[in-house]
Amino acid sequence: HSIKALVQELQDPKYGDYYLYFSNILKKSMIELLAEHDEGELVREVQEFYVDYLVVNSHLFHFGMTPESMPIYMAGHEWNTTALERCTQGLGSVLLSLRKKPTIRFDANSSMSRKLAEEVN
């Protein structure tokens, strides 16, 4: 949604310069899309800050997901694709901000944990 809004803004700019800061990783395709629509070369800076999660205390964080706002799984214990993407992005952000490359382990009997492990890896 943010990229779409920025594309619309760059097509009809209200300001002379733009400095863009994102709270997680941008896909290469997103950066290319912004560049294609920045015909006036108004974007001066694009930065990624890996803070796409909420810190509760020194040992606990969460992604702001609730069963009401975003159910994690669908019938048959398969990931809701939006929830899987959000969890993957959030865990990636946590790992990048902590500068950690973990060994990823999961319950072999859980297709959901396997899928999340594969996506994060």
A tleap script that builds the chain and sets N, CA, C and O, in Angstrom:
source leaprc.protein.ff14SB
mol = sequence {
  NHIE SER ILE LYS ALA LEU VAL GLN GLU LEU
  GLN ASP PRO LYS TYR GLY ASP TYR TYR LEU
  TYR PHE SER ASN ILE LEU LYS LYS SER MET
  ILE GLU LEU LEU ALA GLU HIE ASP GLU GLY
  GLU LEU VAL ARG GLU VAL GLN GLU PHE TYR
  VAL ASP TYR LEU VAL VAL ASN SER HIE LEU
  PHE HIE PHE GLY MET THR PRO GLU SER MET
  PRO ILE TYR MET ALA GLY HIE GLU TRP ASN
  THR THR ALA LEU GLU ARG CYS THR GLN GLY
  LEU GLY SER VAL LEU LEU SER LEU ARG LYS
  LYS PRO THR ILE ARG PHE ASP ALA ASN SER
  SER MET SER ARG LYS LEU ALA GLU GLU VAL
  CASN
}
set mol.1.N position { 0.827 -1.196 0.000 }
set mol.1.CA position { 0.000 0.000 0.000 }
set mol.1.C position { 0.873 1.261 0.000 }
set mol.1.O position { 0.548 2.248 -0.660 }
set mol.2.N position { 1.977 1.217 0.742 }
set mol.2.CA position { 2.862 2.378 0.808 }
set mol.2.C position { 3.508 2.654 -0.538 }
set mol.2.O position { 3.615 3.809 -0.948 }
set mol.3.N position { 3.935 1.614 -1.224 }
set mol.3.CA position { 4.574 1.782 -2.529 }
set mol.3.C position { 3.578 2.365 -3.530 }
set mol.3.O position { 3.925 3.264 -4.297 }
set mol.4.N position { 2.346 1.861 -3.529 }
set mol.4.CA position { 1.322 2.388 -4.432 }
set mol.4.C position { 1.065 3.867 -4.163 }
set mol.4.O position { 0.931 4.663 -5.092 }
set mol.5.N position { 1.000 4.223 -2.891 }
set mol.5.CA position { 0.773 5.624 -2.529 }
set mol.5.C position { 1.952 6.498 -2.964 }
set mol.5.O position { 1.757 7.623 -3.423 }
set mol.6.N position { 3.167 5.983 -2.819 }
set mol.6.CA position { 4.346 6.746 -3.255 }
set mol.6.C position { 4.391 6.906 -4.764 }
set mol.6.O position { 4.767 7.967 -5.263 }
set mol.7.N position { 4.013 5.866 -5.499 }
set mol.7.CA position { 3.963 5.956 -6.960 }
set mol.7.C position { 2.985 7.046 -7.375 }
set mol.7.O position { 3.290 7.853 -8.253 }
set mol.8.N position { 1.820 7.073 -6.753 }
set mol.8.CA position { 0.830 8.114 -7.063 }
set mol.8.C position { 1.369 9.496 -6.719 }
set mol.8.O position { 1.160 10.449 -7.470 }
set mol.9.N position { 2.054 9.610 -5.597 }
set mol.9.CA position { 2.628 10.894 -5.188 }
set mol.9.C position { 3.689 11.358 -6.184 }
set mol.9.O position { 3.739 12.539 -6.531 }
set mol.10.N position { 4.529 10.445 -6.642 }
set mol.10.CA position { 5.597 10.809 -7.579 }
set mol.10.C position { 5.054 11.179 -8.954 }
set mol.10.O position { 5.701 11.914 -9.700 }
set mol.11.N position { 3.872 10.676 -9.293 }
set mol.11.CA position { 3.259 11.035 -10.568 }
set mol.11.C position { 2.694 12.456 -10.533 }
set mol.11.O position { 2.625 13.129 -11.562 }
set mol.12.N position { 2.298 12.899 -9.362 }
set mol.12.CA position { 1.782 14.265 -9.179 }
set mol.12.C position { 2.397 14.829 -7.896 }
set mol.12.O position { 1.711 14.944 -6.881 }
set mol.13.N position { 3.687 15.181 -7.936 }
set mol.13.CA position { 4.405 15.554 -6.704 }
set mol.13.C position { 3.942 16.877 -6.105 }
set mol.13.O position { 3.601 17.822 -6.816 }
set mol.14.N position { 3.941 16.915 -4.780 }
set mol.14.CA position { 3.575 18.128 -4.047 }
set mol.14.C position { 4.809 18.823 -3.482 }
set mol.14.O position { 4.729 19.975 -3.056 }
set mol.15.N position { 5.956 18.131 -3.473 }
set mol.15.CA position { 7.178 18.647 -2.873 }
set mol.15.C position { 8.327 18.571 -3.868 }
set mol.15.O position { 8.244 17.859 -4.869 }
set mol.16.N position { 9.382 19.295 -3.594 }
set mol.16.CA position { 10.537 19.341 -4.481 }
set mol.16.C position { 11.509 18.196 -4.292 }
set mol.16.O position { 12.209 17.821 -5.232 }
set mol.17.N position { 11.566 17.633 -3.094 }
set mol.17.CA position { 12.464 16.526 -2.775 }
set mol.17.C position { 11.736 15.519 -1.903 }
set mol.17.O position { 10.823 15.867 -1.154 }
set mol.18.N position { 12.158 14.254 -2.013 }
set mol.18.CA position { 11.588 13.195 -1.190 }
set mol.18.C position { 12.711 12.369 -0.578 }
set mol.18.O position { 13.651 11.971 -1.266 }
set mol.19.N position { 12.605 12.120 0.706 }
set mol.19.CA position { 13.516 11.263 1.453 }
set mol.19.C position { 12.664 10.132 2.006 }
set mol.19.O position { 11.799 10.364 2.852 }
set mol.20.N position { 12.897 8.919 1.542 }
set mol.20.CA position { 12.029 7.789 1.873 }
set mol.20.C position { 12.714 6.860 2.870 }
set mol.20.O position { 13.848 6.428 2.663 }
set mol.21.N position { 12.005 6.564 3.951 }
set mol.21.CA position { 12.515 5.677 4.994 }
set mol.21.C position { 11.501 4.565 5.203 }
set mol.21.O position { 10.320 4.826 5.434 }
set mol.22.N position { 11.964 3.332 5.123 }
set mol.22.CA position { 11.093 2.174 5.264 }
set mol.22.C position { 11.486 1.383 6.499 }
set mol.22.O position { 12.655 1.349 6.882 }
set mol.23.N position { 10.489 0.742 7.123 }
set mol.23.CA position { 10.731 0.021 8.375 }
set mol.23.C position { 11.044 -1.458 8.150 }
set mol.23.O position { 11.000 -2.251 9.090 }
set mol.24.N position { 11.358 -1.828 6.922 }
set mol.24.CA position { 11.755 -3.201 6.644 }
set mol.24.C position { 12.411 -3.254 5.282 }
set mol.24.O position { 12.699 -2.218 4.683 }
set mol.25.N position { 12.645 -4.447 4.796 }
set mol.25.CA position { 13.332 -4.666 3.529 }
set mol.25.C position { 12.419 -4.291 2.365 }
set mol.25.O position { 11.225 -4.592 2.371 }
set mol.26.N position { 12.999 -3.635 1.379 }
set mol.26.CA position { 12.295 -3.367 0.130 }
set mol.26.C position { 12.743 -4.391 -0.900 }
set mol.26.O position { 13.935 -4.666 -1.040 }
set mol.27.N position { 11.794 -4.945 -1.607 }
set mol.27.CA position { 12.149 -5.845 -2.698 }
set mol.27.C position { 12.718 -5.009 -3.839 }
set mol.27.O position { 12.363 -3.843 -4.005 }
set mol.28.N position { 13.596 -5.614 -4.615 }
set mol.28.CA position { 14.208 -4.924 -5.746 }
set mol.28.C position { 13.134 -4.387 -6.699 }
set mol.28.O position { 13.268 -3.291 -7.243 }
set mol.29.N position { 12.077 -5.164 -6.892 }
set mol.29.CA position { 10.996 -4.742 -7.791 }
set mol.29.C position { 10.301 -3.475 -7.283 }
set mol.29.O position { 9.842 -2.658 -8.082 }
set mol.30.N position { 10.222 -3.312 -5.970 }
set mol.30.CA position { 9.607 -2.108 -5.398 }
set mol.30.C position { 10.462 -0.877 -5.676 }
set mol.30.O position { 9.945 0.183 -6.028 }
set mol.31.N position { 11.770 -1.027 -5.514 }
set mol.31.CA position { 12.685 0.091 -5.769 }
set mol.31.C position { 12.646 0.461 -7.254 }
set mol.31.O position { 12.648 1.640 -7.609 }
set mol.32.N position { 12.610 -0.549 -8.108 }
set mol.32.CA position { 12.530 -0.294 -9.545 }
set mol.32.C position { 11.244 0.422 -9.913 }
set mol.32.O position { 11.250 1.323 -10.752 }
set mol.33.N position { 10.143 0.028 -9.292 }
set mol.33.CA position { 8.853 0.673 -9.551 }
set mol.33.C position { 8.894 2.147 -9.151 }
set mol.33.O position { 8.410 3.009 -9.885 }
set mol.34.N position { 9.474 2.430 -7.982 }
set mol.34.CA position { 9.612 3.828 -7.549 }
set mol.34.C position { 10.496 4.608 -8.525 }
set mol.34.O position { 10.176 5.741 -8.883 }
set mol.35.N position { 11.591 4.011 -8.948 }
set mol.35.CA position { 12.511 4.687 -9.866 }
set mol.35.C position { 11.840 4.991 -11.205 }
set mol.35.O position { 12.048 6.061 -11.778 }
set mol.36.N position { 11.045 4.059 -11.697 }
set mol.36.CA position { 10.346 4.256 -12.970 }
set mol.36.C position { 9.379 5.438 -12.912 }
set mol.36.O position { 9.204 6.152 -13.899 }
set mol.37.N position { 8.757 5.639 -11.760 }
set mol.37.CA position { 7.765 6.703 -11.628 }
set mol.37.C position { 8.336 8.017 -11.099 }
set mol.37.O position { 7.609 9.001 -10.966 }
set mol.38.N position { 9.615 8.035 -10.803 }
set mol.38.CA position { 10.277 9.254 -10.329 }
set mol.38.C position { 10.873 10.001 -11.525 }
set mol.38.O position { 12.087 10.173 -11.626 }
set mol.39.N position { 9.996 10.436 -12.420 }
set mol.39.CA position { 10.437 11.086 -13.652 }
set mol.39.C position { 11.155 12.405 -13.390 }
set mol.39.O position { 12.050 12.781 -14.147 }
set mol.40.N position { 10.776 13.106 -12.334 }
set mol.40.CA position { 11.414 14.371 -11.999 }
set mol.40.C position { 12.664 14.209 -11.148 }
set mol.40.O position { 13.267 15.200 -10.735 }
set mol.41.N position { 13.061 12.962 -10.881 }
set mol.41.CA position { 14.209 12.645 -10.030 }
set mol.41.C position { 14.167 13.414 -8.710 }
set mol.41.O position { 15.126 14.077 -8.317 }
set mol.42.N position { 13.018 13.299 -8.041 }
set mol.42.CA position { 12.780 14.011 -6.792 }
set mol.42.C position { 13.204 13.217 -5.564 }
set mol.42.O position { 13.423 13.795 -4.499 }
set mol.43.N position { 13.324 11.883 -5.703 }
set mol.43.CA position { 13.714 11.056 -4.560 }
set mol.43.C position { 15.215 11.217 -4.349 }
set mol.43.O position { 16.017 10.862 -5.214 }
set mol.44.N position { 15.581 11.752 -3.200 }
set mol.44.CA position { 16.989 12.012 -2.886 }
set mol.44.C position { 17.622 10.883 -2.080 }
set mol.44.O position { 18.833 10.667 -2.145 }
set mol.45.N position { 16.787 10.157 -1.311 }
set mol.45.CA position { 17.343 9.129 -0.439 }
set mol.45.C position { 16.285 8.069 -0.159 }
set mol.45.O position { 15.109 8.376 0.035 }
set mol.46.N position { 16.731 6.812 -0.141 }
set mol.46.CA position { 15.883 5.684 0.256 }
set mol.46.C position { 16.680 4.874 1.260 }
set mol.46.O position { 17.797 4.444 0.971 }
set mol.47.N position { 16.106 4.663 2.451 }
set mol.47.CA position { 16.790 3.878 3.478 }
set mol.47.C position { 15.841 2.855 4.084 }
set mol.47.O position { 14.629 3.058 4.156 }
set mol.48.N position { 16.435 1.749 4.515 }
set mol.48.CA position { 15.692 0.694 5.196 }
set mol.48.C position { 16.168 0.626 6.644 }
set mol.48.O position { 17.367 0.542 6.914 }
set mol.49.N position { 15.218 0.662 7.562 }
set mol.49.CA position { 15.516 0.471 8.981 }
set mol.49.C position { 14.743 -0.761 9.418 }
set mol.49.O position { 13.527 -0.832 9.242 }
set mol.50.N position { 15.437 -1.719 9.981 }
set mol.50.CA position { 14.826 -3.001 10.313 }
set mol.50.C position { 14.163 -2.938 11.686 }
set mol.50.O position { 14.702 -3.442 12.671 }
set mol.51.N position { 13.010 -2.323 11.739 }
set mol.51.CA position { 12.278 -2.173 12.999 }
set mol.51.C position { 10.796 -2.481 12.788 }
set mol.51.O position { 9.927 -1.794 13.324 }
set mol.52.N position { 10.524 -3.511 12.010 }
set mol.52.CA position { 9.146 -3.850 11.664 }
set mol.52.C position { 8.539 -4.813 12.676 }
set mol.52.O position { 7.925 -5.816 12.310 }
set mol.53.N position { 8.720 -4.491 13.961 }
set mol.53.CA position { 8.158 -5.306 15.029 }
set mol.53.C position { 8.025 -4.431 16.276 }
set mol.53.O position { 8.623 -3.359 16.364 }
set mol.54.N position { 7.238 -4.905 17.227 }
set mol.54.CA position { 6.997 -4.159 18.459 }
set mol.54.C position { 7.714 -4.841 19.617 }
set mol.54.O position { 7.506 -6.029 19.864 }
set mol.55.N position { 8.550 -4.101 20.322 }
set mol.55.CA position { 9.293 -4.648 21.446 }
set mol.55.C position { 8.435 -4.536 22.710 }
set mol.55.O position { 7.950 -3.457 23.049 }
set mol.56.N position { 8.257 -5.659 23.396 }
set mol.56.CA position { 7.514 -5.673 24.658 }
set mol.56.C position { 8.491 -5.533 25.823 }
set mol.56.O position { 8.284 -4.710 26.715 }
set mol.57.N position { 9.549 -6.334 25.815 }
set mol.57.CA position { 10.637 -6.219 26.790 }
set mol.57.C position { 11.887 -6.826 26.157 }
set mol.57.O position { 11.874 -7.142 24.967 }
set mol.58.N position { 12.943 -6.995 26.907 }
set mol.58.CA position { 14.206 -7.457 26.321 }
set mol.58.C position { 14.158 -8.897 25.810 }
set mol.58.O position { 15.082 -9.332 25.123 }
set mol.59.N position { 13.101 -9.643 26.132 }
set mol.59.CA position { 13.002 -11.036 25.705 }
set mol.59.C position { 11.750 -11.331 24.878 }
set mol.59.O position { 11.495 -12.486 24.537 }
set mol.60.N position { 10.972 -10.303 24.555 }
set mol.60.CA position { 9.696 -10.556 23.883 }
set mol.60.C position { 9.383 -9.448 22.876 }
set mol.60.O position { 9.552 -8.264 23.165 }
set mol.61.N position { 8.927 -9.852 21.695 }
set mol.61.CA position { 8.470 -8.916 20.676 }
set mol.61.C position { 7.229 -9.511 20.016 }
set mol.61.O position { 6.940 -10.697 20.179 }
set mol.62.N position { 6.503 -8.687 19.275 }
set mol.62.CA position { 5.376 -9.200 18.495 }
set mol.62.C position { 5.181 -8.337 17.264 }
set mol.62.O position { 5.783 -7.271 17.133 }
set mol.63.N position { 4.333 -8.812 16.362 }
set mol.63.CA position { 4.131 -8.147 15.082 }
set mol.63.C position { 2.812 -7.397 15.005 }
set mol.63.O position { 2.429 -6.926 13.934 }
set mol.64.N position { 2.114 -7.280 16.128 }
set mol.64.CA position { 0.860 -6.537 16.148 }
set mol.64.C position { -0.289 -7.259 15.461 }
set mol.64.O position { -1.272 -6.632 15.064 }
set mol.65.N position { -0.170 -8.562 15.320 }
set mol.65.CA position { -1.219 -9.349 14.674 }
set mol.65.C position { -2.165 -9.899 15.730 }
set mol.65.O position { -1.730 -10.373 16.779 }
set mol.66.N position { -3.448 -9.835 15.450 }
set mol.66.CA position { -4.446 -10.449 16.322 }
set mol.66.C position { -5.306 -11.386 15.483 }
set mol.66.O position { -5.392 -11.214 14.267 }
set mol.67.N position { -5.942 -12.370 16.104 }
set mol.67.CA position { -6.816 -13.269 15.326 }
set mol.67.C position { -7.925 -12.515 14.594 }
set mol.67.O position { -8.370 -12.939 13.527 }
set mol.68.N position { -8.370 -11.397 15.168 }
set mol.68.CA position { -9.437 -10.623 14.536 }
set mol.68.C position { -8.923 -9.852 13.325 }
set mol.68.O position { -9.603 -9.772 12.302 }
set mol.69.N position { -7.728 -9.286 13.439 }
set mol.69.CA position { -7.205 -8.472 12.344 }
set mol.69.C position { -6.572 -9.300 11.239 }
set mol.69.O position { -6.633 -8.928 10.068 }
set mol.70.N position { -5.962 -10.424 11.609 }
set mol.70.CA position { -5.287 -11.259 10.612 }
set mol.70.C position { -5.195 -12.691 11.121 }
set mol.70.O position { -4.263 -13.029 11.850 }
set mol.71.N position { -6.155 -13.538 10.745 }
set mol.71.CA position { -6.066 -14.935 11.177 }
set mol.71.C position { -4.800 -15.576 10.621 }
set mol.71.O position { -4.448 -15.367 9.460 }
set mol.72.N position { -4.120 -16.356 11.455 }
set mol.72.CA position { -2.847 -16.939 11.060 }
set mol.72.C position { -3.037 -18.116 10.117 }
set mol.72.O position { -2.280 -18.268 9.159 }
set mol.73.N position { -4.026 -18.941 10.374 }
set mol.73.CA position { -4.201 -20.109 9.513 }
set mol.73.C position { -5.628 -20.218 9.015 }
set mol.73.O position { -6.570 -19.671 9.588 }
set mol.74.N position { -5.740 -20.945 7.931 }
set mol.74.CA position { -7.032 -21.195 7.313 }
set mol.74.C position { -7.455 -22.621 7.683 }
set mol.74.O position { -6.764 -23.296 8.446 }
set mol.75.N position { -8.572 -23.070 7.150 }
set mol.75.CA position { -9.036 -24.438 7.406 }
set mol.75.C position { -7.966 -25.433 6.960 }
set mol.75.O position { -7.321 -25.240 5.929 }
set mol.76.N position { -7.784 -26.484 7.732 }
set mol.76.CA position { -6.798 -27.498 7.389 }
set mol.76.C position { -5.406 -27.154 7.868 }
set mol.76.O position { -4.432 -27.778 7.448 }
set mol.77.N position { -5.300 -26.177 8.733 }
set mol.77.CA position { -4.010 -25.767 9.298 }
set mol.77.C position { -2.987 -25.401 8.225 }
set mol.77.O position { -1.835 -25.831 8.278 }
set mol.78.N position { -3.417 -24.612 7.263 }
set mol.78.CA position { -2.534 -24.045 6.251 }
set mol.78.C position { -2.445 -22.548 6.505 }
set mol.78.O position { -3.413 -21.927 6.945 }
set mol.79.N position { -1.286 -21.974 6.230 }
set mol.79.CA position { -1.069 -20.551 6.464 }
set mol.79.C position { -2.031 -19.670 5.680 }
set mol.79.O position { -2.311 -19.930 4.510 }
set mol.80.N position { -2.524 -18.650 6.318 }
set mol.80.CA position { -3.139 -17.531 5.621 }
set mol.80.C position { -1.957 -16.823 4.955 }
set mol.80.O position { -1.021 -16.432 5.651 }
set mol.81.N position { -1.969 -16.647 3.649 }
set mol.81.CA position { -0.796 -16.131 2.936 }
set mol.81.C position { -0.383 -14.743 3.415 }
set mol.81.O position { 0.809 -14.436 3.443 }
set mol.82.N position { -1.334 -13.903 3.791 }
set mol.82.CA position { -1.014 -12.572 4.304 }
set mol.82.C position { -0.287 -12.681 5.641 }
set mol.82.O position { 0.680 -11.959 5.885 }
set mol.83.N position { -0.746 -13.573 6.498 }
set mol.83.CA position { -0.116 -13.770 7.807 }
set mol.83.C position { 1.285 -14.358 7.653 }
set mol.83.O position { 2.204 -13.962 8.370 }
set mol.84.N position { 1.456 -15.303 6.722 }
set mol.84.CA position { 2.777 -15.880 6.479 }
set mol.84.C position { 3.746 -14.807 6.006 }
set mol.84.O position { 4.886 -14.750 6.467 }
set mol.85.N position { 3.305 -13.966 5.098 }
set mol.85.CA position { 4.166 -12.891 4.602 }
set mol.85.C position { 4.539 -11.927 5.723 }
set mol.85.O position { 5.689 -11.500 5.818 }
set mol.86.N position { 3.567 -11.581 6.577 }
set mol.86.CA position { 3.819 -10.664 7.687 }
set mol.86.C position { 4.804 -11.268 8.687 }
set mol.86.O position { 5.717 -10.583 9.149 }
set mol.87.N position { 4.624 -12.546 9.023 }
set mol.87.CA position { 5.543 -13.219 9.956 }
set mol.87.C position { 6.942 -13.327 9.375 }
set mol.87.O position { 7.927 -13.119 10.083 }
set mol.88.N position { 7.034 -13.646 8.103 }
set mol.88.CA position { 8.337 -13.746 7.441 }
set mol.88.C position { 9.046 -12.399 7.444 }
set mol.88.O position { 10.229 -12.316 7.775 }
set mol.89.N position { 8.326 -11.344 7.075 }
set mol.89.CA position { 8.919 -9.998 7.070 }
set mol.89.C position { 9.335 -9.586 8.472 }
set mol.89.O position { 10.424 -9.047 8.671 }
set mol.90.N position { 8.469 -9.838 9.438 }
set mol.90.CA position { 8.769 -9.458 10.815 }
set mol.90.C position { 9.975 -10.185 11.373 }
set mol.90.O position { 10.837 -9.567 11.997 }
set mol.91.N position { 10.048 -11.501 11.156 }
set mol.91.CA position { 11.202 -12.263 11.638 }
set mol.91.C position { 12.482 -11.840 10.921 }
set mol.91.O position { 13.548 -11.777 11.533 }
set mol.92.N position { 12.374 -11.553 9.632 }
set mol.92.CA position { 13.530 -11.039 8.902 }
set mol.92.C position { 14.018 -9.730 9.482 }
set mol.92.O position { 15.223 -9.510 9.605 }
set mol.93.N position { 13.087 -8.862 9.837 }
set mol.93.CA position { 13.426 -7.580 10.437 }
set mol.93.C position { 14.111 -7.758 11.788 }
set mol.93.O position { 15.098 -7.086 12.085 }
set mol.94.N position { 13.584 -8.662 12.598 }
set mol.94.CA position { 14.196 -8.943 13.912 }
set mol.94.C position { 15.630 -9.431 13.723 }
set mol.94.O position { 16.550 -8.934 14.373 }
set mol.95.N position { 15.818 -10.394 12.841 }
set mol.95.CA position { 17.148 -10.972 12.631 }
set mol.95.C position { 18.135 -9.950 12.078 }
set mol.95.O position { 19.291 -9.912 12.497 }
set mol.96.N position { 17.684 -9.125 11.141 }
set mol.96.CA position { 18.570 -8.101 10.584 }
set mol.96.C position { 18.926 -7.033 11.609 }
set mol.96.O position { 20.074 -6.592 11.676 }
set mol.97.N position { 17.950 -6.616 12.408 }
set mol.97.CA position { 18.231 -5.572 13.398 }
set mol.97.C position { 19.166 -6.083 14.500 }
set mol.97.O position { 19.951 -5.318 15.059 }
set mol.98.N position { 19.076 -7.377 14.804 }
set mol.98.CA position { 19.959 -7.973 15.811 }
set mol.98.C position { 21.269 -8.479 15.199 }
set mol.98.O position { 22.170 -8.925 15.911 }
set mol.99.N position { 21.358 -8.404 13.875 }
set mol.99.CA position { 22.530 -8.890 13.132 }
set mol.99.C position { 22.821 -10.360 13.451 }
set mol.99.O position { 23.944 -10.738 13.783 }
set mol.100.N position { 21.767 -11.170 13.336 }
set mol.100.CA position { 21.869 -12.598 13.630 }
set mol.100.C position { 21.556 -13.428 12.384 }
set mol.100.O position { 20.653 -13.096 11.617 }
set mol.101.N position { 22.299 -14.487 12.198 }
set mol.101.CA position { 22.012 -15.491 11.168 }
set mol.101.C position { 21.835 -16.809 11.913 }
set mol.101.O position { 22.805 -17.527 12.155 }
set mol.102.N position { 20.601 -17.122 12.272 }
set mol.102.CA position { 20.366 -18.289 13.133 }
set mol.102.C position { 20.364 -19.607 12.366 }
set mol.102.O position { 20.248 -19.639 11.141 }
set mol.103.N position { 20.495 -20.670 13.113 }
set mol.103.CA position { 20.215 -21.995 12.602 }
set mol.103.C position { 18.716 -22.182 12.813 }
set mol.103.O position { 18.223 -22.095 13.937 }
set mol.104.N position { 18.010 -22.434 11.740 }
set mol.104.CA position { 16.551 -22.510 11.819 }
set mol.104.C position { 16.128 -23.958 12.000 }
set mol.104.O position { 16.479 -24.828 11.204 }
set mol.105.N position { 15.363 -24.203 13.067 }
set mol.105.CA position { 14.849 -25.526 13.370 }
set mol.105.C position { 13.338 -25.438 13.445 }
set mol.105.O position { 12.791 -24.382 13.761 }
set mol.106.N position { 12.654 -26.548 13.155 }
set mol.106.CA position { 11.200 -26.562 13.203 }
set mol.106.C position { 10.704 -27.964 13.506 }
set mol.106.O position { 11.438 -28.944 13.384 }
set mol.107.N position { 9.447 -28.037 13.901 }
set mol.107.CA position { 8.803 -29.310 14.202 }
set mol.107.C position { 8.488 -30.010 12.878 }
set mol.107.O position { 7.713 -29.496 12.072 }
set mol.108.N position { 9.079 -31.162 12.660 }
set mol.108.CA position { 8.903 -31.894 11.406 }
set mol.108.C position { 7.456 -32.321 11.170 }
set mol.108.O position { 7.068 -32.575 10.030 }
set mol.109.N position { 6.654 -32.402 12.231 }
set mol.109.CA position { 5.257 -32.800 12.106 }
set mol.109.C position { 4.327 -31.631 11.796 }
set mol.109.O position { 3.125 -31.826 11.617 }
set mol.110.N position { 4.867 -30.437 11.732 }
set mol.110.CA position { 4.046 -29.247 11.501 }
set mol.110.C position { 4.354 -28.647 10.136 }
set mol.110.O position { 5.440 -28.113 9.911 }
set mol.111.N position { 3.390 -28.741 9.231 }
set mol.111.CA position { 3.590 -28.161 7.897 }
set mol.111.C position { 3.685 -26.635 7.974 }
set mol.111.O position { 4.370 -26.013 7.162 }
set mol.112.N position { 3.001 -26.035 8.945 }
set mol.112.CA position { 3.058 -24.574 9.086 }
set mol.112.C position { 4.438 -24.116 9.543 }
set mol.112.O position { 4.971 -23.138 9.019 }
set mol.113.N position { 5.024 -24.821 10.525 }
set mol.113.CA position { 6.352 -24.421 10.988 }
set mol.113.C position { 7.395 -24.669 9.900 }
set mol.113.O position { 8.342 -23.895 9.764 }
set mol.114.N position { 7.232 -25.728 9.132 }
set mol.114.CA position { 8.145 -25.998 8.016 }
set mol.114.C position { 8.080 -24.861 6.998 }
set mol.114.O position { 9.113 -24.367 6.548 }
set mol.115.N position { 6.872 -24.449 6.639 }
set mol.115.CA position { 6.695 -23.371 5.656 }
set mol.115.C position { 7.322 -22.070 6.145 }
set mol.115.O position { 8.013 -21.392 5.384 }
set mol.116.N position { 7.088 -21.716 7.404 }
set mol.116.CA position { 7.667 -20.492 7.951 }
set mol.116.C position { 9.185 -20.580 7.964 }
set mol.116.O position { 9.859 -19.610 7.617 }
set mol.117.N position { 9.735 -21.718 8.356 }
set mol.117.CA position { 11.185 -21.906 8.386 }
set mol.117.C position { 11.774 -21.749 6.988 }
set mol.117.O position { 12.812 -21.109 6.821 }
set mol.118.N position { 11.125 -22.324 5.995 }
set mol.118.CA position { 11.603 -22.211 4.612 }
set mol.118.C position { 11.585 -20.761 4.142 }
set mol.118.O position { 12.533 -20.301 3.504 }
set mol.119.N position { 10.512 -20.042 4.453 }
set mol.119.CA position { 10.383 -18.648 4.023 }
set mol.119.C position { 11.428 -17.760 4.707 }
set mol.119.O position { 12.028 -16.906 4.054 }
set mol.120.N position { 11.648 -17.947 5.983 }
set mol.120.CA position { 12.619 -17.133 6.710 }
set mol.120.C position { 14.034 -17.452 6.231 }
set mol.120.O position { 14.865 -16.556 6.081 }
set mol.121.N position { 14.297 -18.734 5.994 }
set mol.121.CA position { 15.616 -19.143 5.518 }
set mol.121.C position { 15.927 -18.530 4.170 }
set mol.121.O position { 17.000 -18.767 3.617 }
savepdb mol mol.pdb
quit
